[in-house]
Amino acid sequence: MDHEDEEMDRGDIENRDSIIRHGDGDGDGEERGRDISFNSNSESNDDSLGQPLLSHKSRVNATSQIAIVGAKVCPIESLDYEIVENDLFKQDWRSRKKVQIYQYVFMKWTLVLLIGLATGLVGFFNNIAVENIAGFKLLHMTNLMLKNEYRLAFISFAGINLVLALCAASLCAFFAPAAAGSGIPEVKAYLNGVDAHSILAPSTLFVKIFGSIFGVSAGFVVGKEGPMVHTGACIANLLGQGGSRKYHMTWRWLRFFKNDRDRRDLITCGAAAGVAAAFRAPVGGVLFALEEAASWWRSALLWRAFFTNAVVAVVLRSLIQLCKSGKCGLFGEGGLIMFDVNSAEPSYNSTDLLAVMILGVLGGVLGSFYNFLVDKVLRTYSIVNEKGPAFKLLLVAIISILTSCCAYGLPWFANCTPCPIGLEDDCPTVGRSGNYKNFQCPPGHYNDLASLFLNTNDDAIRNLFSSRNSAEFHLSTLFVFFSAMYGLGIVTYGIAIPSGLFIPVILAGASYGRLIGTVLGSVSSLEVGYFALLGAASFLGGTMRMTVSLCVILLELTNDLLMLPLMMLVLLISKTVADSFNSGVYDQIVKMKGLPFLEAHAEPYMRNLTAGDVCSGPLITFSGVEKVSNIVHALKFTKHNGFPVIDEPPFTDAPELCGLVLRSHLLVFLKKKSFVKNQVLAGSQILRTFHAFEFAKPGSGKGLKLDDVEITDEEMDMYVDLHPISNASPYTVVETMSLAKAVVLFRQLGLRHLCVVPKKLGRPPIVGILTRHDFMPEHILGLYPHVESHNKFVNDDVVLCGNSSQKLKRGNSC
């Protein structure tokens, strides 16, 4: 979100040397002089490349409360997915008429329609731009080579690539650092509840669109598919929040969606639409959002995402028909990738099944090793990128020159091949894209390696998937191209340009798949194009660890449902093999960036701790009718987002938890100065003064801050009734609940705050508050560094006391 509020959650640390206070089993406050911020500098023996990016020696703070966005370290908040059921909310829903309810439903469907239209148009614009820019570049180089101006051809080819690369890098370095990379890890973290600065801002959307066009046109081994997912999410965010206050684009009629819950659903639809626009795979886009992107799903969201992708499919289909008339320049029918492998019915025997299983194992091994190398390269690049924009541009320039040298230089080592009989009209290809590039060969011959390198990525994939000529590519050509795509894909990802991983992985996988198919040509019933498709599937499964969505995306791409059994088999094998080595590439990047992502399962050591063991303190609470000066002081000297509200005598017989009030709601209260002179209940007056929309969460632009509120000395001594704006039904857990159970509850409900209440009577009504950061391993293991090692030796008959390493037989008390 493009807002400037940098407050952290309730569990954030007031300062780095704060003393953490927990309630022990007897109800007495026990002070622990332990700093919960976990600094990896104390681990002097650890390899810096093996630590999270945030723990590099140049970092000061290595807690989960900060993360890398672009090349900058930014504070991280959580999103408020929980419905705040306060008196104002209940009054608003009771007062809504049927017309307003229908308006809300109508606007929600209208928004998903607009998201589909906008994402489809942007996807088509991207493809037209890439095909025309890259087509002009390749055509200019080819014309120079036909005149035997080989040196000038290379200079122009490399020069155009370098200019395009620096344009993409300049946009990312100076305007929107958050637009660099794929964007899928950031969208995945956002849908998990992580709010990182500017990842969905309008500036990020602009740079993502044009940076992706320049980067792909520059010949980098990157795809536009990952950036399209991020683009779709940015479009959904811009529409869902009613525009941007920062850029003076706002629509007041979208006030219904001023909450994180509705925006989350819209952004999920936007991410699905991005996949549909990139691959022309509407069903695959829905499944991608379900399997990889979204952390929460329900049937209503499935229906809206399906509708969004259907709109994208209609838009793309209509625009493709327009381009068939030749009105799109060099675009033609290319760019919007659709690979017709073969119209013949595939048949396979036992040898083919064995080859498919070998492809699955090979894809799992190569994919896990690919992820390992990407991890190391990203950590190295982060050191370079954080030095400033000049170093980012320098790194991009080096990779651009390296890519140009490989694309132009390696085909010179390939032998010229005579054109196949019967394809005299298509071979060699001169002045257009095609399978048979002439390069430096004599008439009637083609250079098979140039046909792969000196084409757009989409055309290169078409060439690899084609079965028209099974002997089109030599074994050495396929091996060289696979090695180049594998290596260049690794070193390119992480530089300061929008870059996707799908296309590099498909190129590398299709290369070794076709290589194996060519070797087995004499004993196999499957054509080489099918082997290339299965190789791409195996490598995708080994790197990204998706199964259902990848299977459907590839089947929609190739329009060949008969390959379904083999596709399922190779994806299952590759994912199983790769999972035994490391995690998926997007999961690794989320972890490297320091984004506090909550997994669907709990770590084993969390079973040895309770909720009361890790909640942060000291706890700051408000009375039901609180003095203004106390509220201002708490907001000024803490960065907590939520504060418990406790009713005390004379309003109640004994202290009791009244609810939870948010910082943003308190600021609205103070801004409007709805104060009373005496400590009395004033709920009815407040309900008449305020409307629920006044407490809606702001979108892009500057939100309300304490500096915007002016309180006089006389007003400081007045009181505020917090009951009408307090969430009267916050989620609570007892302090003895296991931490493993608490984290699963927290994640599945999409919470930002989880109140911990005492087990016994006679104690304060709330022990502490758990937030996302309290569940992070660096916080838990910082408090209890030996709990993970103890977990390895604990059997079913032994348990650990929560606050100690004392081992006890089950049934005994600590």
Buried (B, 14 or more C-beta within 10 A) or exposed (E): BBBEBEBBBBBBBBEEEBEBBBBEBEBEEEEEEEBBBBBBEEEEEEEBEEBBBBBBEEBEBBBBBBBBBBBBBBBBBBBBBBEBBBBBBBBBEEEEEEEEEEBEEEBBEEBBBBBBBBBBBBBBEBBBBBBBBBBBBBBBBBBBBEEEBBEEBBBBBBEBBBEBBBBBBBBBBEBBBBBBBBBBBBBBBBBBBBBBBBBBBBBBBBBBBBBBBBBBBBBBBBBBBBBBBBBBBBBBBBBBBBBBBBBEEBEEEBEBBBBBBBBBBBBBBBBBBBBBBBBBBBBBBBBBBBBBBBBBBEEEBBEBBBBBBBBBBBBBEEBBEEBEEEEBBBBBEBBBBBBBBBEEEBEBEEEBBEBBBBBBBBBBBBBBBBBBBBBEBBBEBBBBBBEEBEBBBBBBBEBBBBBBEBBBEBBEEBEBBEBBEEBEEBBBBBEEBBBBBBBBBEEEBBBBBBBBBBBBBBBBBBBBBBBEBBEBBBEBBBEBBBBBBBBBBBBBBBBBBBBBBBBBBBBBBBBBBBBBBBBBBEEBEBBBBBBBBBBBBBBBBBBBBBBBBBBBBBBBBBEBEBBEEBBBBBBBBBBBBBBEBBBBBBBBBBBBBBBBBBEEEBBEBBBBBBBBBBBBBEBBBBBBBBBBBBBBEBBEEBBBBBBBBBBBEEBEEEBEBBBBBBBBBBBBBBBEBBBBEEBEBBBEEBBEEBEBEEBBBBBBBEBBBBEEBEBEEEBBEBBBBBBBBBBBEBBBBBBBBBBBBBBBBBBEEBBBBBBBBBBEEEBBBBBBBBBBBBBBBBBBBBBBEEBBEBBEEBEEEEBBBBBEEEEBEEEEEE
